[in-house]
Amino acid sequence: MLSVDTPEVTARSEQRAAAIDTEFLQLAEWIRKGLAPISAALGEFLLPKLETGHAGTLHFTQGKAASAFAKENIAARLARPNGRQREIFIRVADSPFDGANRLLAYVAPDYTEQERREIPKRLRPTFNLDLVVAGQAATFVIYPSVPGAEDLALLIDAAAAARTGGLGIWSTPETLIAYEYRALEDLYQITRKKVSNEPLDVGERSWRERYCADMRNRVLHGPEDYFGIEPEYRLWIWPQDLRDAVSRLNLTPAPELAAGV
């Protein structure tokens, strides 16, 4: 779902999730020894999450919980009092598919024109927003598919309330946001090959590419400096969109980013 990121269930089994626990512990050791290609600051931020010994299992458990919530929530919100079911409304992104050919969209119950006039937007949220409200997903806004001002404000407020209220994935500080989890899976494979002196494939040479802007002050940060921004205020930007984003959003490079240019 567009603009949100739910925990992954790609481990597919508790056994594989347990194996990822071990892999992430090994990755933590490599980071401690300076063998992983990660900045010292980002490494220090992620190490407490990797060194729990159950990072993979926790993420898999959170992913199953998010999936169960989504299914129950969709069924409940599509049910009408008269027993009939609403249709689903889908609004796709400007670029409708991601790199894995998954449809990127906002999904909601289909309201009539009269209902849209009479029911405030906050009372007819998308299923995307429902996930964030329940703490079952983090925001994942990627330029240029940025929600409109009103929708973005709803999303940010809901995400901040869930995080500060300790709901869902935010109930533990050990949580890896899904985009962190995926990046660390890549970093593990890259570092494993580096330690074993195996050649890297072209696609494996960079495990973190997206830049991150702080929506509060329009400051642009490098791919490994996102963690200083509270999660709900992170705006992600792919390298190919960076020039356009800087110009259109009037972004200012952070000092550490400007120094590296």
VEXLOTOR-939688 format. One line per field, with one value per residue: residue number from 0; x, y, z of N, C-alpha, C in turn. Coordinates in steps of 0.001 Angstrom, whole numbers, plus 500000, padded with zeros to 6 digits. Last residue first. Layout:
<rs>
resi: NUM:... $
n_px: X:... $
n_py: Y:... $
n_pz: Z:... $
ca_px: X:... $
ca_py: Y:... $
ca_pz: Z:... $
c_px: X:... $
c_py: Y:... $
c_pz: Z:... $
</rs>
This chain:
<rs>
resi: 260:259:258:257:256:255:254:253:252:251:250:249:248:247:246:245:244:243:242:241:240:239:238:237:236:235:234:233:232:231:230:229:228:227:226:225:224:223:222:221:220:219:218:217:216:215:214:213:212:211:210:209:208:207:206:205:204:203:202:201:200:199:198:197:196:195:194:193:192:191:190:189:188:187:186:185:184:183:182:181:180:179:178:177:176:175:174:173:172:171:170:169:168:167:166:165:164:163:162:161:160:159:158:157:156:155:154:153:152:151:150:149:148:147:146:145:144:143:142:141:140:139:138:137:136:135:134:133:132:131:130:129:128:127:126:125:124:123:122:121:120:119:118:117:116:115:114:113:112:111:110:109:108:107:106:105:104:103:102:101:100:99:98:97:96:95:94:93:92:91:90:89:88:87:86:85:84:83:82:81:80:79:78:77:76:75:74:73:72:71:70:69:68:67:66:65:64:63:62:61:60:59:58:57:56:55:54:53:52:51:50:49:48:47:46:45:44:43:42:41:40:39:38:37:36:35:34:33:32:31:30:29:28:27:26:25:24:23:22:21:20:19:18:17:16:15:14:13:12:11:10:9:8:7:6:5:4:3:2:1:0 $
n_px: 529829:530281:529216:526502:526166:526695:524698:522026:520764:517434:514859:512593:511065:512123:514939:515017:513611:515320:517567:516462:515610:517677:517843:514649:513761:511411:510932:509992:508360:507989:510540:512689:516014:518285:518301:519418:521947:522512:521853:521817:519145:517889:515380:512805:511706:509892:510693:513882:514716:517058:517889:518487:520434:522186:523862:525701:526432:524648:524456:526818:527950:531205:533224:534326:535629:534175:533560:531931:529791:528794:528124:525973:524192:523740:522596:520126:519060:519028:516973:514789:514803:514265:511712:510338:512080:512634:512233:513073:511307:507900:505619:505446:503855:501271:501979:503116:502535:504396:503330:500725:501196:502685:500772:498804:500211:500858:498274:497165:499003:498473:495863:496327:498251:498524:501427:503802:505548:508129:509087:507461:506772:505936:505169:504727:502069:500532:499356:496875:497490:498569:496323:494673:495990:495326:492647:491693:488903:486611:487061:488593:486789:483348:480548:479254:480562:480730:478035:477465:479021:479812:482958:484625:487345:490654:494075:496547:499267:501200:501620:504850:507273:509436:509638:506121:503749:502769:503635:501530:499455:495853:493239:490299:487666:485506:482043:480501:478012:475085:474099:473344:475731:478447:481872:484326:485353:485801:487671:489800:490435:491280:493524:495144:495696:497208:499428:500438:501167:503152:505030:505709:507017:509167:510456:511172:512895:515008:515878:516807:519165:519725:521337:519872:519238:521696:522688:521694:523316:525845:525545:525277:527917:529637:528132:529116:530169:531664:533846:534056:533235:530546:529719:530056:528137:525825:525847:525298:522701:521557:521705:520059:517598:517358:516592:514102:512818:512813:511046:508703:508466:508693:510225:508496:506928:507816:505658:504611:504608:502960:502678:500490:500835 $
n_py: 516441:516296:518566:518129:516208:517595:519685:518861:520878:521861:522027:522820:521158:521398:520890:518416:516858:516886:515580:513027:510931:509148:508426:508788:509784:510065:511804:511463:511855:509519:509013:511834:511696:510287:508351:509014:508676:507235:508908:512358:514781:518044:519860:520787:520696:518566:516490:515797:513346:511036:508857:505428:503418:500777:498982:498375:496070:494359:494646:493337:490983:490576:487691:486905:487063:486822:489445:489956:488222:489357:491910:491312:490088:492211:494132:492923:492949:495683:496458:495204:496593:499199:498932:498170:498929:496865:497325:497825:499241:498251:499215:499787:497964:498784:501856:503932:506567:507430:506009:506961:509708:509699:508681:510644:512857:511928:511571:514123:515467:514211:515050:517820:517887:514682:512456:511971:510622:511098:510371:508329:507526:505615:505031:501654:499710:499357:501358:502130:504136:502585:501202:503333:504282:502168:502306:505752:506947:508566:510498:512400:513559:513536:512973:514400:513950:511228:510588:511474:509693:506785:505113:502201:501884:502028:502445:503714:501766:499977:496598:495298:494908:495503:498240:499156:500937:503518:506570:507791:505147:504660:504041:502233:501123:498354:498272:496923:494436:494082:494420:496901:498085:496699:496018:497118:497045:494302:493602:495302:494264:491665:492223:493782:492011:490085:491661:492362:489829:489134:491135:490499:488080:489040:490615:488693:487074:488868:489525:488182:489172:491801:493089:494738:496873:497954:498669:500994:503085:502248:502418:505138:505892:504571:503255:500166:497481:495633:495568:496509:494964:495618:494445:491750:491530:492007:489771:487818:488589:488118:485331:484627:485586:484028:481673:482418:482614:479930:479002:480307:481430:483678:485911:487858:489583:492830:495453:497986:501222:503635:504729:502237:498804 $
n_pz: 498957:501625:502674:502362:504355:506677:506501:504220:501566:501343:498846:497281:495833:493256:493654:494911:493029:490795:491886:492644:491191:491203:493955:495629:498803:501473:504308:507633:509761:511157:512441:512940:511868:512160:510210:507764:506840:504616:502409:503702:503769:503537:505135:505606:508111:508112:506523:505689:503250:502150:499381:498761:498970:500257:499169:496354:495114:493998:491278:490456:492938:494312:494969:498271:500722:502956:503505:501257:501655:504001:503123:501415:503204:505047:503395:502821:505399:505793:504082:505310:507791:506973:505984:508348:511362:514007:517478:519990:521470:521119:520081:517444:516225:518405:520103:521646:521369:519560:517299:517029:516674:514296:512518:512580:511589:508990:507881:507985:506335:503908:503400:503063:500915:499213:499319:496783:494798:493892:497260:499493:502744:504805:508239:509413:510803:512966:514422:513722:511878:509795:508908:508110:505836:504084:503891:504410:506426:507167:508987:507766:505990:507093:505147:503105:500703:500634:500502:497899:496403:498418:498827:499013:501303:499780:499067:497015:495595:493437:492629:492045:490745:492243:492049:491677:489645:488931:489532:490857:492284:492239:494257:494599:496590:496622:497670:500634:500977:503068:505589:506355:507227:505233:505287:505029:507573:508039:506074:506802:509342:508800:507153:508874:511005:509650:508920:511421:512376:510578:511230:513848:513325:511824:513755:515684:514162:513637:516253:518491:519398:519731:517924:516284:517880:518588:515896:514750:515679:514949:512134:511774:512570:510804:507817:506378:505331:508006:509661:512245:514303:514442:512042:512654:514677:513208:511560:513469:514086:511602:511507:513654:512717:510444:511649:512533:510072:509349:511313:510823:507402:505759:505397:504516:505790:507105:508304:505941:505158:503037:500514:499222:500000 $
ca_px: 529534:530690:530664:527154:525929:527508:526148:522577:521580:518771:515576:513503:510738:510695:514442:515717:513083:513975:517684:517028:514633:517267:518872:515597:513986:512456:510528:510964:508736:506836:510060:511630:514682:518136:517844:517970:521745:522775:521162:522329:520184:518154:516805:513268:512591:509663:509557:513058:514515:515936:518143:517521:520539:521315:522727:525129:527498:524926:523342:526674:527231:529853:532896:533552:536365:534597:534376:533148:530669:529185:529230:527143:524703:524282:523907:521092:519195:519967:518325:515187:514948:515539:512766:510479:511095:513235:511618:513898:512352:509256:505567:506132:505298:501741:501039:503608:501631:504531:504706:500963:500391:503288:502032:498480:499625:501912:499228:496509:498870:499796:496120:495413:498519:498151:500002:503570:504197:507190:508921:508557:506430:506987:505003:505384:502922:500902:500753:496964:496778:499422:497502:494268:496025:496725:493185:492128:490314:486583:486164:489217:487816:484697:481437:478727:480235:481980:478798:476813:479304:479029:481836:484095:485964:489653:492907:495747:497971:501297:500821:503673:506041:509010:510654:507458:504377:501893:504335:501956:500489:497237:493888:491758:488187:486797:483111:480953:479410:475756:474645:472300:474738:477413:480534:483560:485017:484893:486372:489162:489991:490115:492416:494673:494940:495933:498610:499974:500148:501935:504460:505023:505822:508225:509934:510307:511653:514239:515454:515511:519100:518757:521989:520429:518144:520811:523229:521045:521866:525534:525813:524130:526734:529719:528704:528065:530200:530486:533921:534350:534630:531418:529656:530841:529553:526184:526022:526583:523718:521647:522402:521478:518107:517674:517879:515127:512954:513644:512391:509399:508324:507709:510870:509245:506709:507885:506749:504317:505503:503108:503047:501294:500000 $
ca_py: 516695:515164:518397:519161:515853:516430:519984:518882:519747:522326:521326:523791:521241:521616:522104:519563:517068:517445:516937:513968:511999:509678:509268:507987:510261:509321:511792:511083:513043:510053:508226:510969:512253:511469:507967:509186:509662:506596:507634:511258:513981:516791:519540:520647:521828:519720:517278:516049:514748:511261:510007:506529:504422:501891:498432:499442:496969:494192:495117:494782:491306:491106:488867:486542:487419:485562:488716:490740:488029:487944:491747:492025:489343:490924:494396:493173:491680:494876:496961:494817:495141:498883:499323:497225:499307:497295:497168:496911:500008:497900:498799:500779:497781:497868:500924:502564:505780:507913:505805:505529:509250:510226:507964:509273:512899:512273:510466:513007:515860:514078:513630:517334:518496:516079:512765:512558:510209:512225:511388:508385:508466:505373:505808:502962:500097:498144:501050:500994:504487:503509:500465:502472:505076:502531:501172:504636:506822:507571:509417:511667:512647:514131:512337:514466:515325:511984:510233:512109:511122:507509:505891:503126:501569:502435:501565:503956:502440:500948:497795:495348:494861:494099:497424:499283:499687:502547:505409:508321:506181:504238:505152:502151:502222:498915:498053:498030:494833:494135:493123:496074:497655:497696:495520:496954:498347:495067:492925:495440:495652:491881:491400:494317:493243:489707:491016:493411:490610:488314:491058:491762:488094:488093:491228:489818:486525:488268:490568:487787:487726:491195:492266:493514:496115:497450:497549:499723:503192:502377:501148:504281:506425:504298:504355:500980:498811:495904:494820:497418:494796:495921:495902:492347:491292:492906:491095:487811:488605:489506:486141:484286:486011:485447:481707:482120:483810:480868:478446:480621:480419:482645:484739:487132:488178:491787:494477:497009:500075:502918:505627:503427:500000 $
ca_pz: 497545:500828:502780:501550:502959:506389:506453:505563:502008:501685:499897:497898:497261:493468:493006:495514:494373:490686:491346:493616:491414:489909:493332:494860:497435:500779:502902:506610:508987:510431:511293:513475:511612:513004:511547:507954:507908:505898:502589:502908:504405:502838:505091:504224:507812:508985:506057:506873:503625:503056:500247:498881:497915:500657:499909:497165:495549:495419:492088:490276:491719:494435:494153:497091:499497:502324:504474:501483:500495:503970:504061:500901:502051:505492:503993:501744:504682:506563:503843:503948:507733:507625:505042:507239:510347:512750:516159:519193:520781:521531:521483:518279:516081:517372:519498:521750:522196:520937:517786:517214:517803:515524:512751:512985:512937:509955:507948:508666:507744:504517:503622:504093:502217:499308:499489:498097:495185:493908:496218:498529:501676:503814:507025:509473:509685:512249:514689:514634:513113:510540:509354:509221:507054:504330:504639:503576:506040:506082:509388:508870:505481:507044:506123:504463:501097:500630:501704:499043:496342:497420:499355:498010:500918:500769:498988:498205:495562:494518:492432:492906:489960:492270:491393:492247:490079:489588:488981:489553:492331:492038:493564:494457:495782:497023:496707:499789:501087:501776:505240:505749:508225:505473:505625:503793:507006:508899:506122:505490:509194:509658:506659:507599:511235:510268:507890:510513:513091:510634:509890:513578:514175:511219:512539:516035:514701:512551:515314:517936:519188:520656:518947:515728:517285:519646:516667:514447:515801:516371:512782:511489:513249:512238:508583:506968:504701:507179:508406:511143:513882:515580:512209:511572:514978:514300:510973:512781:515138:512071:510500:513687:514017:510265:510951:513528:510894:508577:511214:512064:508454:505430:505993:503495:506130:506082:508484:506980:505072:504304:501620:499017:500000 $
c_px: 530753:530487:531169:528663:526630:527349:526985:524086:522054:519600:516983:514238:511635:510334:512987:515173:513719:513399:516311:517071:515203:516254:518428:516616:515020:512542:511674:510319:509753:507177:508943:510903:513647:516791:517717:517542:520273:522577:521379:521646:520610:519333:516982:514778:513194:510484:509284:511921:513613:515873:516898:518023:519627:521516:521785:523881:527001:525922:523587:525585:527060:529238:531443:533243:535661:535395:534950:534099:531993:530132:529711:528341:525961:524905:524544:522498:520214:520110:519358:516612:515428:515819:514155:511580:511370:512100:512512:513374:513232:510276:506942:506112:506082:503250:501726:502677:502042:503620:504852:502345:500630:502538:502689:499739:499330:501369:500294:497486:498209:499753:497476:495683:497635:498288:499760:502077:503896:505764:508966:508219:507638:506656:506191:505065:503568:501792:501233:498402:496936:498792:498401:495455:495633:496838:494670:492565:490549:488011:485967:488360:488436:485739:482828:479663:479911:481754:480097:477570:478682:479410:481095:482842:485468:488293:491942:494465:497485:500027:500931:502948:504786:507687:510321:508411:505761:502546:503691:502765:500788:498179:495370:492257:489710:487194:484389:481951:479722:477179:475337:472808:473666:476437:479585:482130:484252:484444:485358:487773:489266:489546:491147:493465:494343:495070:497240:499064:499574:500814:503180:504372:505017:506917:508896:509672:510675:512900:514607:514985:517772:518755:521020:520900:518631:519647:522309:521512:521193:524028:525457:524311:525510:528448:528689:528733:529028:530563:532751:534433:535011:532892:530578:530855:530446:527664:526434:526869:525115:522603:522579:522272:519619:518137:518317:516515:514033:513846:513315:510836:509091:507540:510018:510034:507452:507538:506656:505496:505205:503982:503127:501468:500873 $
c_py: 517281:515346:517272:518994:516847:515961:518772:519111:519940:521144:521896:523179:522218:521817:522393:520866:518281:517761:517619:515396:513145:510817:509896:508903:509361:509741:511181:511073:512729:511258:508864:510306:511302:512156:509140:509082:509907:507549:506966:509945:512845:516071:518142:520427:521786:520929:518497:516976:514826:512737:510243:507619:505623:503030:499537:498910:498135:495223:495032:495341:492823:491294:489282:487797:486904:485794:487438:489988:488765:487668:490310:491794:489990:490175:493106:493370:491826:493475:496107:495253:494695:497388:499123:497629:498470:497672:497676:496738:499146:498738:498414:500404:498718:497701:500009:501522:504329:507155:506239:505282:507773:509731:508410:508491:511494:512252:510723:511855:514751:514430:513421:515876:517938:516578:514271:512872:510663:511867:510711:509409:508636:506216:505540:503722:501441:498436:499786:500647:503385:503867:501338:501701:504241:503261:501411:503480:505692:507383:508380:510490:511809:513091:512968:513902:515411:513440:511021:511814:511857:508984:506582:503815:502610:501877:501933:503159:502765:501796:498693:496668:494756:493901:495948:498343:499954:501281:504182:507266:506682:505436:504827:503366:502134:500012:498682:497537:495989:494667:493077:494704:496740:497180:496680:496488:498247:496360:493734:494806:495862:493281:491636:493536:493757:490930:490643:492836:491697:489075:490249:491752:489369:488066:490331:490412:487628:487740:490007:488821:487259:489680:491652:492550:494765:496619:497073:498567:501826:502467:501186:502913:505546:504739:504016:502085:499674:497311:495101:496742:495720:495882:496333:493873:491910:492757:492104:489161:488609:489637:487575:485132:485819:486057:483154:482129:483610:482161:479392:480107:480864:481561:483498:485959:487288:490407:493345:496045:499137:501687:504953:504225:501251 $
c_pz: 496830:499349:501888:501544:502046:504953:506084:505467:503443:502170:500098:499089:498011:494935:493378:494957:495043:492063:491273:493085:492256:490028:492019:494188:496757:499318:502111:505221:507890:509555:510482:512304:512206:512836:512510:509405:508215:507080:503948:503239:503489:503494:504498:504119:506412:508565:506922:506449:504845:503448:501100:499822:498119:499665:500387:497851:496376:495957:493573:491187:491642:493057:494338:496286:498245:501045:503857:502420:500671:502818:504103:501808:501482:504322:504490:502310:503560:505996:504577:503653:506354:507535:505653:506268:509100:511813:515041:517774:519888:520776:522011:519757:516990:517373:518488:521179:522334:521894:519237:517804:518085:516753:514048:513326:513455:511379:509004:508888:508546:505993:504299:504424:503321:500737:499502:498233:496618:494330:494845:497450:500771:502582:506098:508194:509994:511044:514014:514999:514161:511880:510214:509785:508269:505661:504942:504470:505049:505540:508278:509332:506589:506635:506017:505530:502585:501014:501774:500339:497527:497441:498219:498560:499920:500366:500105:498029:496964:494497:493661:492679:490827:491533:491353:491525:490663:490107:489631:488804:490925:492079:493458:493688:495774:496044:497250:498746:500145:501962:503893:505300:507660:506543:505905:504063:505692:508232:506927:505502:507870:509471:507475:507086:509929:510520:508440:509437:512195:511343:509863:512200:513945:512010:511877:514795:515072:513017:514177:516933:518636:520566:519959:516804:516746:519110:517796:515328:515658:516607:514258:512138:513020:512954:510067:507780:505157:506594:507475:509798:512723:515178:513340:511677:513915:514661:512034:512149:514523:513253:510979:512694:514069:511592:510716:512890:511956:509358:510455:512027:509688:506500:505770:504065:505131:506635:507476:507129:506238:504077:502978:500308:500000 $
</rs>
